[in-house]
Structure formats: C-alpha cells, structure tokens
C-alpha cells in the first residue's frame, strides 16, 4: 500500500470568532483513508492550512513587497533579491520556500477533488460545497505561482509517490484551469462571509468572483490573453460590487482606518482572510514555523535606539526588513489634508516607554528650546512624545531645539523611517511572538480598483471614474473634503491607478505582481527604487525556477528555466 505525506501539522478549518479553528495534527494518511468521511474532512482542513505557508510568511513577503517602487531594504533586510543583485539566483531559497509548499498544498487539493466521488458517509450537498471551496483554494495557489514564475507544471492528479520527471505547461493552460476552478466555486458557494454558515477564512462566491476578476485582468496583459479578458474582469468586479456584495453584507468601511483595525479583521470590507491562531503548538513562538504570521515584525524600525525608548509589545520587535521609498512617502502620499490615508497607514510618532534612558537638556540650552526647559533636566517624561516624523522638512536648529527626536524626511534612514502599521499586533503574549491576527488577503476596495483598471484597459476610462472616486471619497473621512478628492476621466491612466493602488493597498502583499502585471516593474524600479534601479534587468519580470526543482528532475527532459536565469 502506497502512503503519502499530507501537510497536516496545522490543519485549519479556517473559521472565525468563537468557532475559529479545528486543529487535528496528522502526519501520515493513506489514500484509502482519504476516501472516508474523516479522511476527507482532514484533507479539506489541510487544503486551507496551506494559506498559512503563504500569507504571513517572510518568504512570500519578500516576493511581493521589496524590489518595487514602494519599499527598499531596511537595515536588517539586506537581501540580494531586494536589490536585484548578483546573489539573487535560482539557488536563492526564497523562491523554493514558496514554490515547494504551494505545490504540496495543490496536491492536497487534487487528492480531495479526486477522492470526492468515492467518499461515503458524507452529505452530498456538503461534499459538493467542500469540493468547490477546495477548487477556489487550488486556483488561488496556482495563481500565486503563475504571477511569480509564468509557465508551470500543471497537474490535477493526486501524487502518492515522488516523481523524477516534470514538464512545464504553457501559461494559457494554467489560466484555463484557474478560471474553470473559480467559475465552479462562484456558481456553487454561498454569497459571502456570514451567509449560510460561512465563517471567516472560508471560501465563498464573493471571494471567487473577486479572485476571478483579478485573474482575468492579469491574464489580459499576458501572453495567454484572450480578447474579452478585460471586459469580463470589469463585469465580474462590477457585479460583485453592485449585486453580490450587498447580498453578502460586504461594503466599504466608512473610515479607511477601520479596515485594518486590530480585532476588526472580519469587517464588512474584508472578502477573504487567512486565519491564524494564538495556540502556541501551531506557532513559533519565535517566528520559526513555516506557518507563522510575522508580518507584524517586518516593518518595525529600530525605535529602541532612540532616547527614552525600549522594545515592547506595543511597538513591536524591530526586524525592519523594508523601509518606504521617498517616492512613496513624499509623492504618492503628498496630499494629507483631504486624503487621510497616510497617517492611517504609517506610524510617525512614538511615546517614551523607558524612564532610564530619558535625554536631558544641555547647557547652554539650544536656541528655540521650549518654555520650561531646564539644563540638566529631562527633556520629556515617560508617556510623552519621544520620536516624531512630521513628514515635512525642518531646520537643523529646530531639530536641536525639539524635546524629542525630530526626524524630517531628509533624515530618514534604513534604521528609522515611517513604519507601515496595517499588520501590527499588540495582543501577543510576548514581544518576540508572531502575530495571531488573520491576514486580510482580498478586500472590496481592491475590487473597485480592479474594475477601474479593467475598464481602462477595455477602452472605457470614463466608466472607471465612479469606482476610483468611491475609494478616494472614502479616503477623505472624517476631516477631508470628499469633493476635492474626486477625479475625472482625463485623470484615468494606468500610472494614476497604480499610484492609487499604492495609497489604498500599500503593504498588502500585492505590489510586485501589480507592477509585473502592468508591465511597469522595470520602469518604476528605475525611477523610484534606489536599491534596485541600477541592477534590474528584463529577466527580473519573472522569478527564477528554484534550482532544487531543476536538480530534482532527473528523468526525461531537463526542467526549463525562465529566460535569462539559465546560467
């Protein structure tokens, strides 16, 4: 009897709230067991568990965030991959650490889908729904690989033993399977979260529609494009917004700040999440597990090196893998009166938490020191502002006279810059622990921007305006002038939409695929990324196939490498 390993060490039911997770670790399962109701359920759980090996991990972060127009390497983020440097090769582990587990979970999905007809003792409608959910997941996994690597090994068969031969299939075939899977999911599943018992993290119709719209939009730019891709993507996104979203209780939040508010990850704007857990056997606790959500750490600057500061749970552990480009902070987010998103996306102020490190006023006092300053006395107390980044330039004299560390844009560094806050987690037991928050993967604001981009590419820029304006009007809440945020058809260009995606979706694990999809990666890295602008080449629009995959293909033709990565 052949046996195979399923990645069931953290088998998540991907549910939410009080009935959030069902975790049943199993290391070894036989194909015969898969055909039982219990084995079918466990494999279903395992298919969802794969999301945790993607969204929340450092490897997927490195494939989506740095090396773009938005972020460069932080002081502790010195990766060749970030800089498109010579050390970025097919042997770089980041690619393999995404490629290998995704294929493992695709195999789990194939196992469940193939076994479904033979499973006994399970309600037929429940089984049909479970298969549709897993097809959503399989499509999702394949889509992540396709955006990074292009042509893929495409399989719908359940592998029960290692294989030594493999082919790469044309991207068109990969997209055909993705579209078929998502179409079935869309036509089978309940409307959305909270409808017909759909818990947070579970697949549903709205999630399938959103993903299918993004898939068609992406395919429309590619060598696998079909003539109606942009039109279909626009229609799907529009139908989701106008018809399915209201049925599913989905709507834009009134306040952008509430979308990523800690503890509010099941809000009305959130379409689909990957669930995480506070149960330590399924986490690091030192961020060592391949399933850990460590997004809370990766943006945190070295605030503890400033006077009056020390590390704590509130401000996080400073991994500082990336810092924002000056283009992102100074140009994309330049408007901060009517557009409130900058201060709701970045942390620019830290309050003192260390009374043992309080700075003292010098003698003599600097010109412009505040009233009440006394030489030899602390400049501030615990709980007062210790660090402030005003976002505009100030003079050196003003910096010296400030009671706190006053850091204008010209003083930003790879150690201390504005910190992206969307994934912060203050509820962890210890500063060093990974996050227990769900990762928001798809949300309705992105659906609006997908609709706008698809309409632009379909030659209907005027129809894109209402979708963009809905996002921009919301960005003015509560203090800005919403009317001043509106645009006209003349403003709708691909560059404008990409800038708007930065303002709305900054840091949400989408930017590298966005730039590759639109053909803007090289152009924008050269313009805005001081790390990669001198190194980026045409070959970088696809990731190299992991060398381990090529080496493991020992039977038949050599596994093809992507162009430019052959040597």
C-alpha positions in Angstrom: 0.0 0.0 0.0 1.5 3.4 -1.0 1.4 6.1 1.6 2.0 9.8 1.2 2.6 12.8 3.4 0.0 15.5 3.7 0.9 18.8 5.2 -1.4 18.4 8.2 0.7 19.6 11.0 -1.5 22.6 11.2 -4.8 21.5 9.7 -7.0 24.6 9.9 -10.7 24.8 9.3 -10.1 28.5 8.6 -13.2 29.6 10.6 -13.5 32.6 12.8 -14.7 34.1 16.1 -15.7 31.6 18.8 -15.7 28.7 16.3 -12.5 29.8 14.7 -10.2 26.8 14.3 -10.4 23.0 14.3 -6.8 21.7 14.6 -6.2 18.0 14.3 -2.5 17.2 13.6 -1.9 14.1 11.5 1.4 13.2 9.8 0.6 10.2 7.7 -2.6 9.4 5.7 -3.3 6.7 3.2 -5.3 7.2 0.0 -7.9 4.8 1.4 -8.3 6.9 4.5 -8.8 9.9 2.3 -11.9 8.2 0.9 -13.5 8.1 4.3 -15.6 10.9 5.7 -12.9 11.5 8.4 -10.0 11.5 6.0 -11.9 13.7 3.5 -12.5 16.2 6.3 -8.9 16.2 7.4 -7.6 16.7 3.9 -10.1 19.6 3.4 -8.7 21.2 6.6 -5.2 20.7 5.2 -6.0 22.5 2.0 -6.9 25.6 4.0 -3.8 25.2 6.1 -1.7 26.0 3.1 -2.7 29.6 3.2 -0.6 29.9 6.3 2.5 28.9 4.4 1.9 31.8 2.0 0.2 34.8 3.5 2.1 35.9 6.6 5.4 34.3 6.0 8.7 36.2 5.3 9.3 34.4 2.0 6.1 35.5 0.4 6.6 39.0 1.8 10.0 39.1 0.0 8.3 38.1 -3.3 5.7 40.8 -3.1 6.9 43.9 -1.1 10.6 44.9 -1.6 12.2 45.5 -5.0 9.3 47.7 -6.1 8.6 51.4 -6.2 7.2 51.3 -2.7 9.9 49.8 -0.4 13.6 49.3 -0.3 15.7 47.3 2.1 15.7 48.2 5.8 18.9 47.9 7.9 18.1 44.3 8.6 16.7 43.5 5.2 19.9 43.3 3.1 18.8 40.7 0.7 20.2 40.3 -2.8 16.6 39.6 -4.0 15.6 43.1 -2.8 18.3 44.7 -4.8 18.2 42.5 -7.9 21.9 41.9 -7.1 24.2 39.2 -8.3 23.4 37.0 -5.3 19.8 36.7 -6.4 19.9 33.4 -8.3 17.9 30.2 -8.9 19.5 28.9 -5.7 18.1 31.7 -3.5 15.9 29.9 -1.0 13.0 32.4 -1.1 11.6 31.0 -4.3 11.8 27.4 -3.2 10.2 28.3 0.2 7.1 29.4 -1.7 7.2 27.0 -4.7 7.5 23.8 -2.7 4.8 24.2 -0.1 2.3 25.6 -2.6 2.8 22.5 -4.8 2.3 20.4 -1.7 -1.0 22.0 -1.0 -2.0 21.8 -4.6 -1.5 18.1 -4.3 -3.7 18.1 -1.2 -6.4 19.9 -3.2 -6.1 17.4 -6.0 -6.4 14.5 -3.6 -9.6 15.8 -2.2 -11.1 16.6 -5.5 -10.2 13.3 -7.0 -11.4 11.3 -4.0 -14.8 13.1 -3.7 -16.9 10.7 -5.9 -15.8 7.7 -3.8 -16.4 9.2 -0.3 -19.2 7.6 1.6 -21.0 8.8 4.7 -21.0 12.5 3.8 -24.0 14.6 2.8 -23.9 15.1 -1.0 -24.5 18.9 -0.8 -21.9 19.3 1.9 -19.4 17.4 -0.2 -20.2 19.4 -3.3 -19.6 22.6 -1.3 -16.3 21.3 0.1 -15.0 20.5 -3.3 -16.0 23.9 -4.6 -14.1 25.6 -1.7 -11.0 23.5 -2.4 -11.2 24.4 -6.1 -11.1 28.0 -5.0 -8.0 27.2 -3.0 -6.3 25.3 -5.8 -6.9 28.2 -8.2 -5.6 30.6 -5.6 -2.4 28.6 -5.1 -1.8 28.2 -8.9 -2.4 31.9 -9.4 0.2 32.9 -6.9 2.8 30.7 -8.7 1.7 31.9 -12.1 2.2 35.6 -11.2 5.7 34.9 -10.0 7.0 32.2 -12.3 4.9 32.2 -15.5 4.6 28.7 -17.2 4.1 26.0 -14.5 3.9 22.3 -14.0 0.2 21.8 -14.1 -1.3 18.8 -12.5 -4.8 17.8 -11.3 -3.7 14.3 -10.4 -3.0 13.1 -6.8 0.6 12.1 -6.5 1.2 9.4 -3.9 4.9 9.0 -4.6 7.9 11.2 -5.5 8.3 11.8 -9.3 11.6 12.4 -11.0 10.2 13.9 -14.3 8.2 17.0 -14.8 7.2 19.3 -17.6 6.2 23.0 -17.7 2.9 23.7 -19.2 2.0 26.9 -21.1 0.6 29.7 -19.0 -2.6 29.5 -21.1 -3.3 26.0 -19.8 -2.6 27.1 -16.2 -5.1 30.0 -16.6 -7.7 27.8 -18.1 -7.7 25.6 -15.0 -7.7 28.5 -12.7 -10.7 30.1 -14.5 -12.6 26.8 -14.5 -12.0 26.2 -10.8 -13.1 29.7 -9.9 -16.1 29.5 -12.1 -17.3 26.3 -10.4 -16.7 27.9 -7.0 -18.5 31.0 -7.9 -21.5 29.1 -9.2 -21.7 26.7 -6.2 -20.8 28.6 -3.0 -22.9 30.8 -0.8 -22.7 34.6 -1.4 -20.2 35.6 1.2 -19.0 35.6 4.8 -21.7 35.1 7.3 -24.1 33.8 4.7 -25.3 30.2 5.1 -22.8 29.5 7.9 -19.7 30.7 6.0 -17.2 31.6 8.7 -14.2 34.0 8.3 -11.5 32.4 6.2 -13.8 30.1 4.3 -14.2 30.3 0.5 -17.5 31.8 -0.9 -18.9 33.3 -4.1 -17.7 36.8 -3.4 -14.2 35.6 -2.9 -14.3 33.5 -6.1 -15.7 36.5 -8.1 -13.0 38.9 -6.8 -10.2 36.4 -7.5 -11.6 35.6 -10.9 -11.8 39.2 -11.8 -8.1 39.7 -10.8 -7.1 36.6 -12.7 -8.8 37.7 -15.9 -7.3 41.2 -15.5 -3.9 39.7 -15.1 -4.3 37.3 -18.0 -5.4 40.1 -20.2 -1.9 41.6 -20.0 -0.1 38.3 -20.5 1.0 36.1 -23.4 -2.1 34.0 -22.6 -4.5 36.9 -23.1 -8.0 36.3 -24.5 -9.8 39.2 -26.3 -12.5 39.6 -23.8 -10.4 39.3 -20.6 -10.6 42.9 -19.6 -14.3 43.2 -20.4 -15.1 40.1 -18.4 -12.9 41.2 -15.5 -14.7 44.6 -15.4 -18.1 42.9 -15.5 -17.3 40.5 -12.7 -15.9 43.2 -10.4 -18.9 45.4 -11.2 -21.4 42.6 -10.5 -19.6 41.8 -7.2 -19.8 45.4 -6.1 -23.4 46.1 -7.2 -25.2 42.7 -6.6 -23.3 40.1 -4.7 -21.6 42.3 -2.1 -25.0 43.6 -0.8 -26.3 40.0 -0.6 -23.2 39.0 1.4 -23.1 42.0 3.7 -20.0 43.4 2.1 -19.4 47.1 1.8 -16.6 49.7 2.0 -15.9 50.8 5.6 -16.7 54.5 6.2 -13.3 55.0 7.6 -10.1 53.6 6.0 -8.6 53.3 9.4 -11.1 50.7 10.4 -10.2 48.3 7.6 -7.0 47.1 9.4 -8.1 48.0 12.9 -6.8 45.3 15.2 -9.6 42.9 16.1 -11.8 44.1 13.2 -10.5 41.7 10.6 -14.0 40.4 9.9 -15.3 43.8 9.0 -17.7 44.4 6.0 -14.9 45.3 3.6 -13.0 42.1 4.1 -13.7 39.4 1.4 -11.2 36.7 2.4 -8.7 36.1 5.1 -6.1 33.5 6.1 -6.7 32.6 9.7 -4.0 32.3 12.4 -4.2 31.2 15.9 -2.9 32.0 19.4 -2.4 28.3 20.1 1.4 28.1 20.6 1.8 24.5 19.4 0.8 25.8 16.0 3.1 28.8 16.1 6.8 29.6 16.7 6.7 31.2 19.3 10.0 32.6 17.9 8.8 33.1 14.3 10.4 29.8 13.4 7.4 27.9 12.0 6.7 27.9 8.3 3.1 28.7 9.2 3.8 31.8 11.4 2.3 35.2 10.6 5.3 37.5 11.2 4.0 40.5 9.2 3.8 42.4 12.5 7.6 42.4 12.7 8.8 43.1 9.2 8.2 46.9 9.1 9.2 47.9 12.6 12.2 50.4 12.7 14.9 50.5 15.4 13.0 52.8 17.6 14.6 51.3 20.7 17.9 53.0 19.8 16.3 56.4 20.4 16.5 58.1 23.7 13.6 57.4 26.0 12.7 54.2 24.2 13.0 50.4 24.6 11.4 47.4 22.9 7.9 46.5 23.9 4.9 44.6 22.6 3.0 47.7 21.7 5.7 49.0 19.2 6.9 45.5 18.2 10.1 43.7 17.5 12.2 45.7 15.0 13.0 43.3 12.2 13.0 46.3 9.8 13.2 44.3 6.6 12.0 47.2 4.5 11.5 51.0 4.7 9.4 53.1 2.3 10.9 54.8 -0.7 10.9 58.6 -0.6 8.7 58.5 -3.7 6.1 56.6 -1.6 6.1 58.9 1.4 6.8 62.2 -0.3 5.0 61.9 -3.7 2.3 59.2 -3.5 1.1 60.4 -0.1 1.9 64.0 -0.6 -1.8 65.1 -0.2 -2.5 64.7 3.5 -5.2 67.3 4.1 -8.1 65.8 2.2 -6.6 62.3 1.9 -6.3 60.8 5.4 -4.7 57.5 4.4 -1.0 58.4 5.1 -1.5 58.9 8.8 -3.7 55.8 8.9 -1.0 53.7 7.1 2.2 54.8 8.7 3.4 55.3 12.3 5.3 58.6 12.6 5.2 59.1 16.4 6.4 57.0 19.3 5.8 57.8 23.0 8.5 57.3 25.6 8.4 53.9 27.4 11.8 53.9 29.1 12.4 56.2 32.1 16.1 55.0 32.4 17.0 56.5 29.0 15.4 60.0 29.2 17.6 62.6 27.4 18.5 65.8 29.3 18.7 69.4 28.2 22.3 70.5 27.6 23.9 73.6 29.0 23.5 76.0 27.4 20.0 75.4 26.1 19.7 75.4 22.3 18.1 78.5 20.8 14.3 77.9 20.4 14.1 75.4 23.3 10.5 75.3 24.6 9.5 77.3 27.6 10.2 75.4 30.8 13.3 73.6 29.5 16.0 73.4 32.2 19.6 72.4 31.6 20.3 69.1 33.2 16.6 68.1 33.5 14.9 65.5 31.3 13.6 66.8 28.0 10.4 64.7 28.4 8.8 62.1 30.7 7.6 58.6 30.1 4.4 58.8 28.1 5.5 61.9 26.3 6.5 62.1 22.6 10.0 60.6 22.1 10.1 60.4 18.3 8.2 62.4 15.7 8.4 62.4 12.0 6.5 65.5 10.8 6.7 64.5 7.1 7.9 67.9 6.1 11.4 69.5 6.3 12.5 71.3 9.4 15.8 73.2 10.0 18.7 71.8 11.9 18.1 74.4 14.6 14.5 73.2 15.0 15.8 69.6 15.4 18.3 70.7 18.1 15.6 72.7 19.9 12.9 69.9 19.9 12.5 68.0 23.1 12.0 64.7 21.2 13.9 63.1 18.3 12.5 65.3 15.4 13.1 63.4 12.1 12.2 65.1 8.8 12.2 63.2 5.5 15.8 64.1 4.8 16.8 62.3 8.0 15.0 59.1 7.2 17.3 56.1 7.3 17.2 52.3 6.8 17.1 52.1 10.6 14.4 54.8 11.3 11.7 55.7 8.8 7.9 55.8 8.9 6.6 52.3 9.8 3.7 50.6 7.9 1.2 49.6 10.6 -1.5 47.6 8.9 -0.3 44.3 10.5 0.7 45.4 14.0 -0.4 43.1 16.8 -0.5 44.3 20.4 -2.3 41.2 21.7 0.7 38.8 21.6 1.9 37.3 24.9 5.5 38.4 24.2 7.2 41.0 22.1 9.0 38.3 20.1 5.9 36.2 19.3 4.4 36.0 15.8 1.1 37.6 15.1 -2.2 35.9 15.9 -4.2 38.2 13.6 -5.9 36.9 10.5 -4.2 38.1 7.3 -6.6 40.1 5.1 -5.9 38.8 1.6 -8.7 40.2 -0.5 -10.9 43.2 0.3 -13.6 45.2 -1.5 -11.6 48.3 -2.1 -9.3 46.2 -4.3 -12.4 45.0 -6.3 -13.2 48.7 -7.1 -9.7 49.3 -8.3 -9.7 46.0 -10.4 -13.0 47.2 -12.0 -11.4 50.6 -12.8 -8.2 49.1 -14.3 -10.1 46.6 -16.4 -12.4 49.3 -17.7 -9.4 51.5 -18.6 -7.8 48.5 -20.5 -11.1 47.8 -22.2 -11.1 51.4 -23.6 -13.8 52.7 -21.2 -11.9 55.0 -19.0 -14.9 57.2 -18.3 -16.7 54.3 -16.7 -13.8 53.7 -14.4 -14.2 57.1 -12.7 -17.1 56.2 -10.2 -15.1 53.2 -8.9 -11.9 55.3 -8.3 -13.9 58.2 -6.8 -15.7 55.8 -4.4 -12.3 54.9 -2.9 -11.0 58.5 -3.0 -14.1 59.9 -1.3 -13.8 57.4 1.4 -10.2 58.4 1.9 -11.3 61.9 3.0 -13.3 60.6 6.0 -13.7 62.2 8.5 -11.9 65.6 8.2 -11.1 66.0 4.5 -13.1 67.5 1.6 -14.5 64.4 -0.3 -15.4 66.5 -3.3 -11.8 67.7 -3.6 -10.7 64.1 -3.9 -12.8 63.3 -7.0 -11.2 62.8 -10.4 -12.4 63.0 -14.0 -12.0 60.7 -17.0 -8.9 62.8 -18.1 -7.1 61.6 -14.9 -7.6 57.9 -15.5 -4.3 56.5 -16.7 -2.5 53.3 -15.8 0.0 55.2 -13.8 -2.7 57.0 -11.9 -4.4 53.7 -11.0 -1.0 52.3 -9.8 -0.5 55.3 -7.6 -4.0 54.9 -6.2 -3.3 51.3 -5.5 -0.3 52.4 -3.5 -2.3 54.8 -1.5 -5.0 52.3 -0.8 -3.2 48.9 -0.7 0.3 49.8 0.4 2.0 46.9 2.1 -0.8 44.4 1.4 1.4 41.8 -0.5 0.3 42.9 -4.0 2.8 45.4 -5.3 5.3 43.2 -7.2 2.6 41.3 -9.0 0.8 44.6 -9.7 3.9 46.1 -11.4 4.7 42.9 -13.3 1.1 42.6 -14.5 1.0 46.1 -15.9 4.5 46.0 -17.4 5.7 48.7 -15.1 8.2 46.9 -12.9 11.4 47.9 -14.6 10.3 51.5 -15.3 9.2 52.2 -11.8 12.1 50.5 -10.0 14.5 52.6 -12.2 12.6 55.7 -11.3 11.9 55.2 -7.6 13.9 52.3 -6.0 17.4 53.4 -5.0 18.3 49.7 -4.1 17.4 48.1 -7.4 17.5 50.8 -10.1 21.0 50.0 -11.3 20.6 46.3 -11.2 17.2 45.4 -12.5 17.1 43.6 -15.9 14.4 42.2 -18.2 14.9 38.7 -16.7 13.6 40.0 -13.4 10.0 40.2 -14.6 9.8 36.5 -13.7 11.3 34.7 -10.8 13.9 32.0 -11.5 12.6 28.5 -11.2 14.2 27.1 -8.0 17.4 25.2 -8.6 16.1 22.4 -6.4 13.3 21.8 -8.8 15.6 21.7 -11.8 18.0 19.4 -10.0 15.2 17.0 -8.9 14.1 16.5 -12.5 16.4 13.6 -13.3 14.2 11.7 -15.7 13.4 12.9 -19.2 14.0 16.4 -20.5 15.7 18.9 -18.2 13.2 21.2 -16.4 13.1 24.5 -18.3 14.4 27.6 -16.5 13.0 31.1 -17.1 14.7 33.3 -19.7 17.9 34.9 -18.5 18.3 32.7 -15.5 19.8 29.7 -17.3 23.4 30.3 -16.0 
